[in-house]
């Protein structure tokens, strides 16, 4: 069973907890004007993701010369590897046909690709894990610069680790876990660390340690003019500010990230379910409880549409504290005034930190090599056992608790999905804690006053029709808009947003435009619809 399907089935502690809304959440690359209707239909998904036809027409000899100039691999349509190399994680975008995929081996390879793009007016896309919700880490006629080969996870030194931009999350957790440390991140094992970080990045320790981008202390990237730039709070500080929340595909190709590490202690995972009849009370209690818990306690409330069956409601939690502390906190969730009362089922499991990350990744029974996509290209392994998925998602931030009407709308939409035969869900993820102690515009991730984040998601078989599923998804999103803050998570890239700049970047938008003009004045990195 596929990992995302396992989430929706609600079967087992690891599966339910992975509802996280952090996983396979990426974003990476991740980020013409796309309407809501275009975003809603699988038929138009490829054209939206493609960002229009290629501008330039480089000759065959020019492409051959580019391939010879690179130390990394250049894959063209005539190559046997092309069928695999062009694919993203989401099968919705399998019709996209880039002109070439360049697997950069070092910054000089990237500079060569950018020079080629400028010389031949060839649009580029940047790819790390290939999880862009909108498919914008690929595109018809584009030169894809893939950083998967830049995957080294450095041993921590002085509390700082250097990680290649193409490292996958499973390798980050395993590499740092060997030293007893970690960085806050998501749960999907094949998401690229750069895509996650550059759009913010949240996960089960973010209330304790902040967003992924909050642990970033420096980065190396190749800018549009081919120069390698180091940035941090002292050098190119404006660029460093922008990368932390708006860095996906906007300012350059990141090659290395430097993070402050955090302890990776033993932890406790929890999963609770209630009958659907108590769903309104579960949501009402959770939204008052989750965002105000001690920093070490993360939680998410998950509502699933189940075609032909009664919907389900659950709460997943994770704590860096003790078993007893989490148990007491969960008791307060259930028993507070107006609460749902005792759960129908409850599981608390003490675990090692790395074991928990493997569990959330759906890789508890797999080796690290198996917890990858199969293949011989960078980012893949010969032993890889993970598959791809077909889905669409949208999001809202909420800066206050849902009203009774808002909760009823949430439930009505889930119930409607089940009646319509839709596999879909909403995951409400508690924020607050260390996330919200960062100033609203201290980074380009401005959603610091939010109490929780909603991700609405639907999935279907790779050969199935998206029509009824995406129609339900858009109806759900539209119905909840008036209850939300109006903001959206930039790592859940949403082509259907009409005011995406405000929704993603809010008060940071004007400054971001200025940074864009400084580092990409010719707009080389503006080949996707929501480029700054």
C-alpha positions as a printed NumPy array, in Angstrom:
array([[  0.   ,   0.   ,   0.   ],
       [  1.33 ,   3.424,  -0.885],
       [  2.352,   5.727,   1.926],
       [ -0.218,   8.442,   1.244],
       [ -2.942,   5.838,   0.854],
       [ -1.854,   4.376,   4.158],
       [ -2.352,   7.78 ,   5.745],
       [ -5.878,   8.012,   4.513],
       [ -6.695,   4.505,   5.643],
       [ -5.879,   5.569,   9.181],
       [ -4.372,   2.173,   9.812],
       [ -1.768,   2.071,  12.539],
       [  0.17 ,   4.563,  14.576],
       [  2.815,   5.443,  12.026],
       [  0.297,   5.805,   9.235],
       [ -2.012,   8.062,  11.164],
       [  0.748,  10.205,  12.502],
       [  2.089,  10.724,   9.023],
       [ -1.042,  12.72 ,   8.382],
       [  1.35 ,  15.333,   9.598],
       [  0.71 ,  17.502,   6.614],
       [  4.436,  17.72 ,   6.657],
       [  5.189,  14.805,   4.54 ],
       [  5.387,  14.301,   0.929],
       [  4.765,  17.926,   1.42 ],
       [  7.232,  19.381,  -0.336],
       [  7.261,  21.747,  -2.568],
       [ 10.653,  21.578,  -3.838],
       [ 11.317,  23.414,  -6.896],
       [  8.846,  23.806,  -5.205],
       [  7.943,  26.031,  -5.895],
       [  0.717,  31.963, -17.584],
       [ -1.542,  32.903, -14.872],
       [ -3.427,  29.824, -13.794],
       [ -7.078,  30.093, -12.9  ],
       [ -8.799,  28.053, -10.216],
       [-10.439,  26.052, -12.955],
       [ -7.059,  25.175, -14.445],
       [ -5.733,  24.106, -11.078],
       [ -8.799,  21.986, -10.539],
       [ -8.519,  19.745, -13.552],
       [ -6.082,  17.019, -14.297],
       [ -6.677,  17.668, -17.995],
       [ -5.066,  21.08 , -17.628],
       [ -2.478,  20.116, -15.033],
       [  0.286,  19.553, -17.543],
       [ -0.265,  22.829, -19.35 ],
       [ -0.345,  24.738, -16.068],
       [  2.823,  23.045, -14.852],
       [  4.575,  23.581, -18.135],
       [  4.414,  27.341, -17.758],
       [  4.022,  27.747, -21.51 ],
       [  6.08 ,  26.63 , -24.488],
       [  9.844,  26.836, -24.496],
       [ 11.147,  30.246, -25.554],
       [ 14.365,  29.163, -27.219],
       [ 15.291,  26.492, -29.715],
       [ 18.85 ,  25.442, -29.081],
       [ 20.376,  23.298, -31.815],
       [ 21.212,  19.652, -31.36 ],
       [ 24.896,  20.5  , -31.54 ],
       [ 24.46 ,  23.062, -28.759],
       [ 22.86 ,  20.474, -26.514],
       [ 25.626,  18.016, -27.335],
       [ 28.205,  20.628, -26.43 ],
       [ 26.448,  21.321, -23.133],
       [ 26.509,  17.621, -22.272],
       [ 30.224,  17.424, -22.95 ],
       [ 30.908,  20.511, -20.833],
       [ 29.316,  19.024, -17.72 ],
       [ 30.91 ,  16.658, -15.24 ],
       [ 27.416,  15.577, -14.282],
       [ 24.976,  13.701, -16.51 ],
       [ 22.799,  15.434, -19.134],
       [ 19.759,  13.368, -20.118],
       [ 17.995,  14.121, -23.414],
       [ 14.808,  12.702, -24.905],
       [ 16.805,  10.287, -27.042],
       [ 18.466,   8.736, -23.971],
       [ 17.191,   5.555, -22.343],
       [ 17.156,   7.269, -18.944],
       [ 14.855,  10.069, -20.13 ],
       [ 11.58 ,   8.291, -19.378],
       [ 12.567,   8.044, -15.728],
       [ 14.601,  11.245, -15.436],
       [ 11.753,  13.5  , -16.558],
       [  9.264,  12.198, -13.982],
       [  8.247,  13.999, -10.819],
       [  6.921,  12.344,  -7.667],
       [  3.311,  13.133,  -8.567],
       [  2.134,  11.127, -11.572],
       [ -0.211,  13.979, -12.557],
       [  2.738,  15.529, -14.371],
       [  3.902,  12.525, -16.365],
       [  2.98 ,  14.252, -19.634],
       [  5.571,  16.997, -19.132],
       [  8.507,  16.797, -21.539],
       [ 11.541,  18.882, -20.618],
       [ 14.227,  19.384, -23.241],
       [ 16.886,  17.972, -20.934],
       [ 17.663,  17.088, -17.357],
       [ 21.08 ,  18.106, -16.064],
       [ 22.267,  16.307, -12.923],
       [ 24.732,  18.867, -11.611],
       [ 27.832,  17.465,  -9.951],
       [ 29.085,  20.793,  -8.579],
       [ 28.387,  24.545,  -8.851],
       [ 30.408,  24.833, -12.077],
       [ 27.948,  22.483, -13.795],
       [ 25.107,  24.75 , -12.718],
       [ 26.928,  27.819, -14.015],
       [ 27.356,  26.063, -17.382],
       [ 23.626,  25.301, -17.521],
       [ 22.684,  28.881, -16.681],
       [ 25.061,  30.238, -19.305],
       [ 23.448,  27.892, -21.842],
       [ 19.988,  29.082, -20.782],
       [ 20.956,  32.736, -21.197],
       [ 22.678,  32.127, -24.537],
       [ 19.83 ,  30.118, -26.07 ],
       [ 16.892,  31.726, -24.278],
       [ 16.026,  28.353, -22.793],
       [ 13.703,  28.306, -19.76 ],
       [ 15.051,  26.536, -16.688],
       [ 13.474,  24.762, -13.737],
       [ 15.219,  23.743, -10.532],
       [ 14.61 ,  20.3  ,  -9.055],
       [ 15.672,  18.811,  -5.744],
       [ 13.204,  16.101,  -4.724],
       [ 10.673,  16.598,  -7.512],
       [  7.731,  17.062,  -5.132],
       [  6.4  ,  20.394,  -6.415],
       [  2.648,  20.345,  -5.87 ],
       [  2.204,  22.305,  -9.097],
       [  4.753,  20.381, -11.135],
       [  6.96 ,  23.455, -11.454],
       [ 10.198,  21.571, -10.874],
       [  9.709,  20.408, -14.457],
       [  8.056,  21.796, -17.561],
       [  7.711,  21.351, -21.29 ],
       [ 10.789,  22.41 , -23.233],
       [ 12.742,  23.362, -20.117],
       [ 16.262,  22.612, -19.001],
       [ 15.857,  20.955, -15.614],
       [ 18.739,  21.587, -13.237],
       [ 18.577,  18.694, -10.8  ],
       [ 20.724,  18.949,  -7.647],
       [ 20.151,  15.381,  -6.401],
       [ 23.833,  14.498,  -6.827],
       [ 24.727,  17.224,  -4.307],
       [ 23.62 ,  15.032,  -1.447],
       [ 26.371,  14.896,   1.16 ],
       [ 25.214,  15.121,   4.78 ],
       [ 28.192,  16.437,   6.697],
       [ 29.141,  15.372,  10.196],
       [ 28.201,  18.131,  12.662],
       [ 31.054,  20.352,  13.807],
       [ 30.532,  22.997,  16.458],
       [ 26.782,  22.401,  16.304],
       [ 26.656,  23.12 ,  12.555],
       [ 26.146,  20.661,   9.697],
       [ 26.625,  21.178,   5.961],
       [ 24.078,  19.427,   3.776],
       [ 24.017,  19.222,  -0.005],
       [ 20.919,  20.782,  -1.563],
       [ 19.834,  17.491,  -3.129],
       [ 19.939,  15.36 ,   0.021],
       [ 16.688,  13.514,   0.659],
       [ 15.08 ,  13.736,   4.081],
       [ 15.626,  10.083,   4.927],
       [ 19.356,  10.552,   4.339],
       [ 19.396,  13.734,   6.407],
       [ 17.729,  12.025,   9.363],
       [ 19.922,   8.948,   9.104],
       [ 23.12 ,  10.929,   8.612],
       [ 22.531,  13.293,  11.521],
       [ 20.939,  10.618,  13.702],
       [ 24.233,   8.75 ,  13.748],
       [ 25.578,  11.739,  15.707],
       [ 22.559,  12.037,  18.006],
       [ 21.299,  15.263,  16.443],
       [ 18.688,  16.43 ,  13.962],
       [ 17.134,  19.395,  12.225],
       [ 13.38 ,  20.03 ,  12.108],
       [ 11.852,  18.72 ,   8.897],
       [  8.982,  16.882,   7.279],
       [  8.117,  13.217,   7.067],
       [  8.235,  12.316,   3.378],
       [ 11.538,  10.454,   2.876],
       [ 12.198,  11.474,  -0.737],
       [ 11.588,  15.201,  -0.326],
       [ 14.721,  17.235,  -1.034],
       [ 16.113,  19.222,   1.867],
       [ 16.51 ,  22.429,  -0.138],
       [ 12.924,  22.565,  -1.377],
       [ 11.602,  21.946,   2.11 ],
       [ 13.848,  24.567,   3.708],
       [ 13.457,  27.323,   1.149],
       [  9.672,  27.366,   1.539],
       [  9.716,  27.238,   5.351],
       [  9.513,  23.585,   6.312],
       [  7.579,  22.189,   9.258],
       [  7.387,  18.853,  11.021],
       [  6.884,  17.085,  14.314],
       [  9.601,  18.99 ,  16.183],
       [  8.892,  22.441,  14.755],
       [  7.04 ,  23.648,  17.849],
       [ 10.195,  22.762,  19.812],
       [ 12.919,  23.686,  17.309],
       [ 11.211,  26.018,  14.834],
       [ 10.774,  25.634,  11.105],
       [ 13.467,  24.043,   8.963],
       [ 14.405,  27.495,   7.671],
       [ 14.779,  28.767,  11.246],
       [ 17.738,  26.413,  11.742],
       [ 19.388,  27.595,   8.532],
       [ 22.517,  29.632,   9.263],
       [ 23.937,  29.923,   5.769],
       [ 23.63 ,  28.814,   2.16 ],
       [ 25.622,  28.602,  -1.05 ],
       [ 23.922,  29.215,  -4.373],
       [ 24.654,  29.948,  -7.997],
       [ 22.931,  33.14 ,  -9.104],
       [ 21.571,  33.982, -12.53 ],
       [ 24.907,  35.435, -13.695],
       [ 26.677,  32.155, -12.891],
       [ 28.425,  33.407,  -9.764],
       [ 28.695,  31.258,  -6.638],
       [ 27.462,  33.268,  -3.65 ],
       [ 27.739,  32.538,   0.062],
       [ 25.02 ,  34.115,   2.157],
       [ 24.211,  34.329,   5.851],
       [ 23.24 ,  37.037,   8.314],
       [ 26.46 ,  38.968,   7.609],
       [ 27.05 ,  38.528,   3.874],
       [ 24.296,  38.987,   1.318],
       [ 21.971,  39.272,   4.297],
       [ 19.015,  40.351,   2.172],
       [ 19.335,  37.218,   0.052],
       [ 19.661,  35.045,   3.153],
       [ 16.491,  36.628,   4.517],
       [ 14.634,  35.919,   1.279],
       [ 15.784,  32.308,   1.01 ],
       [ 14.111,  31.51 ,   4.323],
       [ 10.563,  31.24 ,   3.001],
       [ 10.704,  32.394,  -0.622],
       [ 13.804,  30.69 ,  -1.987],
       [ 12.286,  28.02 ,  -4.189],
       [ 13.177,  28.805,  -7.787],
       [ 13.317,  32.593,  -7.338],
       [ 16.89 ,  33.744,  -6.742],
       [ 19.301,  31.041,  -7.829],
       [ 20.214,  27.377,  -7.569],
       [ 21.108,  26.451,  -4.   ],
       [ 23.949,  23.942,  -3.773],
       [ 24.588,  23.676,  -0.021],
       [ 22.759,  24.514,   3.203],
       [ 24.294,  25.035,   6.629],
       [ 22.142,  24.245,   9.634],
       [ 22.298,  24.585,  13.378],
       [ 21.609,  21.115,  14.778],
       [ 19.438,  20.096,  17.721],
       [ 19.377,  17.123,  20.094],
       [ 17.563,  14.001,  18.888],
       [ 16.411,  12.449,  22.177],
       [ 14.012,   9.618,  22.821],
       [ 10.437,  10.576,  22.101],
       [  6.822,   9.436,  22.368],
       [  4.39 ,   8.933,  19.497],
       [  0.638,   8.919,  20.086],
       [ -2.494,   8.245,  18.072],
       [ -6.116,   8.604,  19.203],
       [ -9.447,   8.   ,  17.478],
       [-13.065,   8.823,  18.319],
       [-16.378,   7.928,  16.678],
       [-17.375,  10.341,  13.916],
       [-20.338,  11.446,  16.042],
       [-17.805,  13.194,  18.274],
       [-15.873,  14.838,  15.457],
       [-17.149,  18.36 ,  16.189],
       [-16.073,  18.099,  19.817],
       [-12.686,  16.639,  18.822],
       [-11.965,  19.552,  16.487],
       [-13.256,  22.158,  18.945],
       [-11.131,  20.755,  21.76 ],
       [ -8.02 ,  20.106,  19.686],
       [ -7.862,  23.627,  18.208],
       [ -7.856,  25.137,  21.711],
       [ -5.38 ,  22.546,  22.987],
       [ -2.797,  21.872,  20.274],
       [ -1.305,  25.342,  19.651],
       [ -0.804,  26.093,  23.374],
       [  0.871,  22.908,  24.55 ],
       [  4.444,  22.831,  25.813],
       [  6.842,  23.332,  22.918],
       [  7.924,  19.7  ,  22.874],
       [  4.378,  18.503,  22.032],
       [  3.286,  18.553,  18.398],
       [ -0.124,  17.365,  17.192],
       [ -2.405,  17.18 ,  14.183],
       [ -6.145,  16.576,  13.907],
       [ -7.093,  14.517,  10.896],
       [-10.524,  14.079,   9.274],
       [-10.855,  11.5  ,   6.502],
       [-13.563,  11.019,   3.908],
       [-14.136,   7.303,   3.408],
       [-16.164,   6.404,   0.302],
       [-18.994,   4.086,   1.251],
       [-18.198,   4.36 ,   4.962],
       [-18.552,   6.751,   7.869],
       [-15.77 ,   9.369,   7.958],
       [-13.062,   9.088,  10.595],
       [-11.489,  11.548,  13.025],
       [ -8.163,  11.156,  14.779],
       [ -5.424,  13.063,  16.562],
       [ -1.742,  12.232,  16.159],
       [  0.8  ,  13.603,  18.614],
       [  4.543,  13.523,  19.109],
       [  6.554,  14.647,  22.091],
       [ 10.192,  15.114,  22.984],
       [  9.118,  14.953,  26.624],
       [  8.245,  11.99 ,  28.797],
       [  5.548,   9.359,  28.328],
       [  3.705,  10.592,  31.408],
       [  3.774,  14.208,  30.302],
       [  2.23 ,  13.4  ,  26.936],
       [ -0.303,  11.076,  28.557],
       [ -1.41 ,  13.842,  30.921],
       [ -1.64 ,  16.335,  28.061],
       [ -3.8  ,  13.975,  26.006],
       [ -6.073,  13.411,  28.98 ],
       [ -6.637,  17.168,  29.129],
       [ -7.489,  17.225,  25.418],
       [-10.162,  14.582,  25.87 ],
       [-11.561,  15.708,  29.219],
       [-11.589,  19.503,  28.963],
       [-14.972,  21.231,  29.197],
       [-16.906,  20.465,  26.037],
       [-14.337,  17.861,  25.063],
       [-15.001,  14.566,  23.284],
       [-14.303,  12.407,  26.333],
       [-12.229,   9.216,  26.302],
       [-10.926,   8.13 ,  22.925],
       [-12.25 ,   5.009,  21.244],
       [ -8.661,   3.902,  20.81 ],
       [ -5.376,   5.317,  22.034],
       [ -1.782,   4.274,  21.461],
       [  1.272,   5.814,  23.108],
       [  4.607,   4.453,  22.003],
       [  7.998,   5.417,  23.453],
       [ 10.573,   5.398,  20.677],
       [ 13.997,   6.531,  19.624],
       [ 14.006,   9.747,  17.62 ],
       [ 15.399,   8.157,  14.472],
       [ 12.956,   5.255,  14.804],
       [ 10.121,   7.773,  14.903],
       [ 11.333,   9.539,  11.748],
       [ 11.564,   6.191,   9.952],
       [  8.08 ,   5.325,  11.134],
       [  6.583,   8.588,   9.905],
       [  8.365,   8.039,   6.597],
       [  6.731,   4.64 ,   6.217],
       [ 10.165,   3.046,   6.343],
       [ 10.227,   1.201,   9.662],
       [ 10.645,  -2.141,   7.932],
       [ 12.985,  -0.863,   5.22 ],
       [ 16.691,  -0.197,   5.062],
       [ 17.872,   3.308,   4.219],
       [ 18.656,   2.158,   0.674],
       [ 15.162,   0.707,   0.321],
       [ 13.619,   3.982,   1.533],
       [ 14.305,   5.655,  -1.83 ],
       [ 12.88 ,   5.6  ,  -5.312],
       [ 14.293,   2.691,  -7.333],
       [ 16.787,   3.402, -10.092],
       [ 20.33 ,   4.394, -10.937],
       [ 19.932,   8.151, -11.329],
       [ 21.078,  10.558,  -8.588],
       [ 18.672,  10.461,  -5.648],
       [ 17.622,   6.89 ,  -6.432],
       [ 19.016,   3.559,  -5.254],
       [ 19.123,   0.14 ,  -6.839],
       [ 17.4  ,  -1.264,  -3.76 ],
       [ 14.756,   1.477,  -3.646],
       [ 11.223,   0.311,  -2.92 ],
       [  9.224,   3.529,  -2.754],
       [  6.646,   4.377,  -5.377],
       [  5.051,   7.549,  -6.663],
       [  1.564,   8.878,  -5.974],
       [ -1.25 ,  10.821,  -7.606],
       [ -2.83 ,  13.638,  -5.628],
       [ -3.778,  17.304,  -5.384],
       [ -3.781,  19.542,  -2.33 ],
       [ -4.525,  23.079,  -1.176],
       [ -4.027,  24.908,   2.123],
       [ -5.091,  27.631,   4.537],
       [ -3.539,  29.143,   7.63 ],
       [ -5.819,  29.948,  10.569],
       [ -4.97 ,  32.659,  13.068],
       [ -7.929,  31.94 ,  15.341],
       [-10.076,  28.996,  16.344],
       [-12.847,  27.869,  14.05 ],
       [-16.342,  28.923,  15.021],
       [-19.111,  26.376,  15.405],
       [-20.117,  27.185,  11.827],
       [-16.544,  26.698,  10.647],
       [-16.316,  23.277,  12.279],
       [-19.659,  22.296,  10.775],
       [-18.415,  23.36 ,   7.33 ],
       [-15.283,  21.269,   7.804],
       [-17.352,  18.198,   8.656],
       [-19.909,  18.8  ,   5.918],
       [-17.167,  18.844,   3.295],
       [-15.626,  15.612,   4.57 ],
       [-19.022,  13.92 ,   4.627],
       [-19.756,  15.181,   1.106],
       [-16.464,  13.727,  -0.103],
       [-17.4  ,  10.29 ,   1.177],
       [-20.82 ,  10.447,  -0.491],
       [-19.169,  11.419,  -3.777],
       [-16.71 ,   8.545,  -3.649],
       [-13.699,  10.794,  -3.047],
       [-10.604,   9.639,  -1.17 ],
       [ -9.761,  12.849,   0.63 ],
       [ -8.911,  14.373,   3.966],
       [ -7.987,  17.473,   5.867],
       [ -5.038,  17.597,   8.25 ],
       [ -5.01 ,  20.41 ,  10.811],
       [ -1.478,  20.874,  12.141],
       [ -0.796,  22.766,  15.361],
       [  1.652,  25.646,  15.095],
       [  2.758,  28.041,  17.828],
       [  5.701,  27.373,  20.115],
       [  9.12 ,  28.183,  18.665],
       [  7.586,  28.823,  15.226],
       [  5.71 ,  31.864,  16.436],
       [  8.51 ,  33.331,  18.526],
       [ 10.247,  34.452,  15.323],
       [  9.228,  37.922,  14.175],
       [  6.666,  38.028,  11.395],
       [  9.081,  39.579,   8.9  ],
       [ 12.376,  38.377,  10.369],
       [ 12.35 ,  35.827,   7.552],
       [ 10.343,  35.596,   4.345],
       [  8.079,  33.058,   6.068],
       [  5.507,  35.478,   7.479],
       [  2.895,  33.113,   8.903],
       [  4.141,  33.472,  12.461],
       [  0.841,  34.428,  14.071],
       [ -1.027,  31.373,  12.803],
       [ -2.477,  28.873,  15.229],
       [ -2.765,  25.976,  12.825],
       [ -2.4  ,  25.015,   9.179],
       [ -4.937,  23.064,   7.14 ],
       [ -3.985,  20.907,   4.202],
       [ -6.896,  19.627,   2.1  ],
       [ -5.884,  16.639,   0.013],
       [ -7.366,  14.159,  -2.4  ],
       [ -5.732,  11.244,  -4.202],
       [ -6.697,   8.789,  -6.911],
       [ -5.212,   5.942,  -8.978],
       [ -2.572,   6.985, -11.499],
       [ -4.85 ,   6.024, -14.37 ],
       [ -7.961,   7.535, -12.802],
       [ -9.809,  10.751, -13.607],
       [ -9.152,  13.718, -11.312],
       [-12.389,  15.515, -12.175],
       [-14.664,  14.711,  -9.227],
       [-11.728,  14.666,  -6.797],
       [-10.348,  18.077,  -7.659],
       [-13.862,  19.524,  -7.872],
       [-14.391,  18.375,  -4.279],
       [-10.994,  19.756,  -3.264],
       [-11.778,  23.195,  -4.68 ],
       [-15.225,  23.199,  -3.111],
       [-13.66 ,  22.347,   0.244],
       [-11.055,  25.106,  -0.111],
       [-13.669,  27.658,  -1.175],
       [-15.978,  26.76 ,   1.694],
       [-13.244,  27.187,   4.302],
       [-11.758,  30.404,   2.903],
       [-13.948,  32.76 ,   4.934],
       [-13.007,  30.968,   8.14 ],
       [ -9.266,  31.203,   7.457],
       [ -6.733,  34.052,   7.559],
       [ -6.532,  34.006,   3.77 ],
       [ -2.874,  32.949,   3.857],
       [ -1.533,  29.786,   2.204],
       [  1.598,  27.684,   2.687],
       [  4.089,  28.343,  -0.097],
       [  5.449,  24.819,   0.126],
       [  1.989,  23.535,  -0.786],
       [  2.204,  25.382,  -4.094],
       [ -1.305,  26.204,  -5.295],
       [ -1.815,  27.284,  -8.938],
       [ -5.452,  28.099,  -8.141],
       [ -4.657,  31.085,  -5.925],
       [ -5.549,  34.395,  -7.563],
       [ -3.628,  36.518,  -5.033],
       [ -0.776,  34.109,  -4.407],
       [  1.824,  36.754,  -3.601],
       [ -0.195,  38.062,  -0.672],
       [ -1.282,  34.582,   0.422],
       [  2.289,  33.236,   0.511],
       [  4.359,  36.268,   1.429],
       [  2.083,  38.9  ,   2.962],
       [  4.058,  41.81 ,   4.394],
       [  7.317,  40.424,   2.955],
       [  6.192,  40.703,  -0.679],
       [  7.535,  44.208,  -1.373],
       [ 10.988,  43.487,   0.044],
       [ 11.115,  40.191,  -1.857],
       [ 10.482,  42.026,  -5.119],
       [ 13.481,  44.237,  -4.371],
       [ 15.703,  41.224,  -3.641],
       [ 14.562,  39.64 ,  -6.88 ],
       [ 15.602,  42.719,  -8.838],
       [ 19.035,  42.627,  -7.235],
       [ 19.866,  38.961,  -7.802],
       [ 17.83 ,  38.105, -10.923],
       [ 17.354,  41.38 , -12.827],
       [ 16.835,  39.599, -16.16 ],
       [ 14.341,  37.204, -14.562],
       [ 16.12 ,  34.052, -15.671],
       [ 14.394,  32.202, -12.822],
       [ 10.903,  33.407, -13.706],
       [  9.703,  30.56 , -15.879],
       [  6.869,  29.418, -13.608],
       [  3.564,  31.232, -13.035],
       [  4.161,  32.232,  -9.413],
       [  7.749,  33.447,  -9.753],
       [  8.462,  36.649,  -7.86 ]])
